[in-house]
Amino acid sequence: MKKITIIVGVILVLLVSTVCIIYTVRKNKIDHQHVSKASTSLLSIAVDDLLIDNVSSLWSWDTKRSKEDSSAGQLVKELILDAGIAIPARIYLFSTTPQKTDFYGILTIDNYDDCFSFFADHYKSGLNFIDKKQGLIHVKINKQIYVLFNKNFLVYKISPQASSEFEDLQLLLEHPENWSQINALKGFEQTKSSKHIQYVQKDKSLIIEATVSKHKTEIEGEWRLAESLYSSMEVRKIDTNNQTLTFWNMLPLKEIPALSYLIRKYTGLDQESLQASYGNYFDLEIKPELIIQQDTVISYTYDDNFNAVEQKQIQNVHVPYLVHTWKYSKSLDEVLPDRMFYKFHKKQMNQYLVNSTSTILPKQVNQERTAYPFYCFIDFEKWPEPWMISPFTLLKDKKVKVCIHTELKNINVLSIKGYVTY
C-alpha cells in the first residue's frame, strides 16, 4: 500500500509539473503573436487562464449540458486539439478603425491538412478556394465570422454587420510586413493584463477588463473623456423594478461613436441632423409586456379582366413595449420619425421628448439625481417574444442579466463597473 501511495504521489507530481511547464512555456510565447501595426484597439482573451480558473465549473457542467452545449463544446475541443491551428495562451484580436466594431485576428497554421479537414467537415457549404495552388481558402462560418487561410497563417474577422466580402482579410494575409508582434506593437506598451478578458484602445481612452467565473463575470475599467463632465446629473425618473432593458446616456455622442451609429441606423437621421438636435441625453426602456398596434396589410387580387385590384386589411399586431426619450428641442421633434419598425407616439413633457409604442403616455415626467452618466441593465429572461431569434433565445434560456454603469472619478475620467450573471 505504501509503495502504491508513493507511485501515485510521484505520478501526480509529474503531471502537475508537466502542466506547469507547458503553461509557463505557452505564456512566454504570448508576445510572439501577430497583430496589425495599424491597430487602434486590442481585445485579448486569456484562453489558458480561463480554462484553469474555471476547470471545476466545466467539470460540473459535463452531466448537465444540453445537446447544443455538448455539440459546441466538442467543436471547441476539435478546434483547439485537432484543427492544426496554433491557439495561443492569450488570443489577441485587433481593430484598425475606431469608428467600426470589426475585429481581426492572426493565427499560425501548424498543420495545413488538419486545418483544411476541420473546416471542410464543419463548414463545407461556406468553404471556397481562392487559389488552389497556394492553398488559399476562405470560409464563411456565419454572418458575423469569416476566415481566410493559406499554408502558413489563418486570419479571421468578427463583425456585427453581415457581409460577404473577403478583400480586407486577403489584404491582411498577403501583407505580413504590416504585422507586428505584440511585444513590439507601438502605442500598446504596458497594456498586459492578468484578467481573463481585456479591451484597450491605443490612446488609453478606454480600458475594460473582465474576470469570468462559473455563474458571473465581473467587469471593471476606466473611460477617459474628451470633454469635462460635472457631477450635477439628472435622469428622467424610470421604474427599474420590472424592466427588460433600462438604458440612459448623458455623454456627448462623440464619446460613444457606436451609440451614434446605432441611433442613426434605426432613426434614419443623418449625422448633421443628429448632431444639431442631440442634447446630450437619451434613455431607452423595454418593458416585459407587449402592446397591440394595428398594421395595414396590402394585397392584390384580379378581376374578371385580369386587372390588379388593391385590397387593404387591418391587422392587430403584438409589438414590444418601447419608450425612448430625448432632451426636447424643436428641431429634434421635427426630424425624429414616428415609425421605426413600429408606430411611436410622441409627446413633449417638460424638457423631454417622450416616444412610446403605447398610446398611453405618462401624465408627468419627474427627474432624479444620478451618479451614473452612463447606465445599462438587460434582463434577457424577459426578452420580448417578437425578438426571439438567435442568440437571444440562448441568452433567455441561460437567464442572462447584464449591468454596466459608470461613475465620475474626476471631471475627465469615469470608472466602469458591471457584471454578467448566467
Secondary structure, DSSP 8 states (H G I E B T S, - for coil): -HHHHHHHHHHHHHHHHHHHHHHHHHHHTGGG-EEETT-SEEEEEEHHHHHHHTHHHHHHHTTT--HHHHHHHHHHHHHHHTSSEE--SEEEEEES-TT---EEEEEEES-HHHHHHHHHHH-GGGEEEEETTTTEEEEE-SSSEEEEE-SSEEEEEE-SS-----HHHHHHHH-GGGEEEGGG-TT-TT---SSSEEEEETTSSEEEEEEE-SSEEEEEEEEE-SS---S--EEE----TT-SEEEEE-S-GGG-HHHHHHHHHHH---HHHHHHH--S-EEEEEEEEEEEEEEEEEEEEE-TT--EEEEEEEEEEEEEEEEEEEE--HHHHHHS-SBSSSB-EEEEETTEEEEESSS---S---EEE-S-SEEEEEEGGG--GGG--TTHHHHHHTT-EEEEEEEEEETTEEEEEEEEE-
